[in-house]
Amino acid sequence: MMSHDHGGHSHSPGPTADASVRSAKPTDAPAVGVVQAAVWTQAYAGRLPDDVVALFEAPSFAKAWRQSLENPPEGVHRLLVARAGEQVVGFAAIGPSQDPDAGQATGEVTAIGVHPGARRMGHGSRLLNACVDTLRGAGAEDLATWVLADDEATRAFLVASGLGPDGAFRDRVVSPEGDTLREVRLVASLAPDETPSADAPEEPESVE
């Protein structure tokens, strides 16, 4: 698990570290950038050209998150962070679904990730539960997210948490040369008796 301010040092907080999830603040942007760079690099290595993966740098992600936190877009958009003690070890972004076939009451987890050094400690489950609670509190009735079609670990985590494929897929352009990656959509109802229960043992790598 990387330190907040740079990616060259790592340590594990240990199983006794206090774990929590809260809304992100602009000052969290550098830490979120470090986590996202690690998560995305691992998730897309071997799926994208090396020169594209090399562009996944913490400062670039941090800058984008800081801008969105300081000037949030319209609608219900939230960035949540998972912490081990005071250290940010994971993040999740939520907002209204942008899918053309989605209803107005459909919320989306647009990104979720836990640092590779902090997995299997429940952070992914806590993040997903917080996403569900926040979206439901905003009036969402359904939840959707997109996952790489061949990312079995993330898909297994989400399916075990109560989401399932609805048959939708898309080919996203992911490089200037036009490289594409197929993604499939997973959905769940946020009705009280159907709410996803994020108690799966596996932590997600990424969902974008």
Summary of the structure (lengths in Angstrom):
residues: 208
radius of gyration: 16.1
end to end distance: 20.8
largest distance: 46.2
contacts: 676
relative contact order: 0.17
helix: 32%
strand: 30%
